Amino acid sequence: MSDPTVCANIGPLGRQRRLRSGIRWLAIGAGAGVALAFAGAPRWTRLGTFAPFVLGASGVFQAYEQTCVALAARGVRDMDSGEVQIADQAMARQISRQARKVYVESGLMAALLTAAVLALPRRRREDEALP
């Protein structure tokens, strides 16, 4: 976070909220994936964990990059004192780049976590067990 090229568009409270929310969604995705594997659900049903994983990763990466993608799309900043239009075009471009980076990182992380959930062995139910 000490990268000098980072232009923050969210303040400390916004980063903290996004980090907490991101961790919650990551835990929900992991819990759902383990529960589905333990219940013996087919692997294709575990693809549903992608959504909570992408939400979680997005929250974590927005906090890390100090960039809210929704605010970036509107060209505003909220440094914990209300939204303010970004007047500096160079700063707006940098924040837009950071937002794209958040999207890419979130998608990749969610894909990796979903792949890990898909790799979990499926627990066989008693009625499916071989004799």
N, C-alpha and C positions, 0 to 999 in steps of 0.2 A: 504494500500500500504506500510505500515511500517513493514509488516511481514518479519522477518529476514530470513525466508526460501525461499523468492521469489528471483529468479535469473532473472534479467531483460535481455531480448534480444532485446529490442527496447528502444531508448532514449526518452527524453521529446517531441521532435518534432513528432516522430512516434506515440507516445501515443496520442498526441493532434490530429493528423490527423485521427487516428482510432476512437477516441471519437466523433469528428465532423461528420465523415461519418456514424458512428453507429446511432447517434441521427437523422440524415437525413433519414436513412432507416427506423427507427422506426416510424418517422412521416409519411413517405410514406405509410407504412403498416397500420397505424391507419387511415389515411385519406382515403385510399382505402377501408378499412373495413366499415367505417362509410358511405362512398359514396355508396357502394354496398347495405348496409342495407337500406339507405334512398331511393335508386332507386327501392327497392322492389325485388332485385335479390335473387334467391334461396340461401339457406344457403350453399349448396355444392360449389357454386361459390366463397364463401368467404374463402375457403381453400387456395386459391391462395395467401392470405396474409401471409401465413407461410414463403414464400421465403424472402420477405423484412424484416419480423420480425427476421428471423434467421441471415440475413446479419447485421441488426442493433444490435441485441444482441451480435453477434460475435465482432463487432467493439467496443462496450462498454466494454465487458469482456476482450478483448485483451488489451485495455487501462488500465483497472483496474488491471489485472494480470501482466502487463508490459511484455506481451508475444505475439509476432506475430507467429501465427501458421504456416504460410508459411516459415518463416525463421527457425523456430524450426524443420520443416520437412527436411530442407536442412542442419541443424547443424551449422547455422551461427548466428551472432548477428549484429545488426546495431544500434549503439549508437549515431546516427546522424552524423557519420563521415565516413560512408561506411561500407560495409559488411566485417566481419572478421570471419574466421573459429573458432569454439569453440574447444579449445584444451583440456580443463579440462573435463574428462568424467563424473565426479560427477555433474558438472554444466549442461552438456548436458542432463543427465538423469532428473535432476530437471526441466529444461526447457521443456523437453518432457512431464513430468507429468503435468506441468502447461498448456501446449497446450491441452492435453486431457481434463483437467478440463474446459478449455474455450469451447471446443466442446460440452461437456455435459451440461454446464450451458446455452450455447446458444440454444441448442436444447430444453431444458426444458422451458426456457423463451419464446421462439418462440411458443412452444406448448400451454403454458398458455395464451399468448396474442391472439393466433389464436382462442382458446376456448372462450375467452372474446368476440371476434368479432362474433363468431358463436352464442353466447348468445344474441346478439343484436336483438331486435324484428324487424321483416320484415315489412316495411311499405307497406300497401296494396295500389295498384294502383286503380284508379277510375273504370276501367273496370273489376276489380276483386272484388269490394266491394259487400257485400251482400245487398239485397233490404231491 
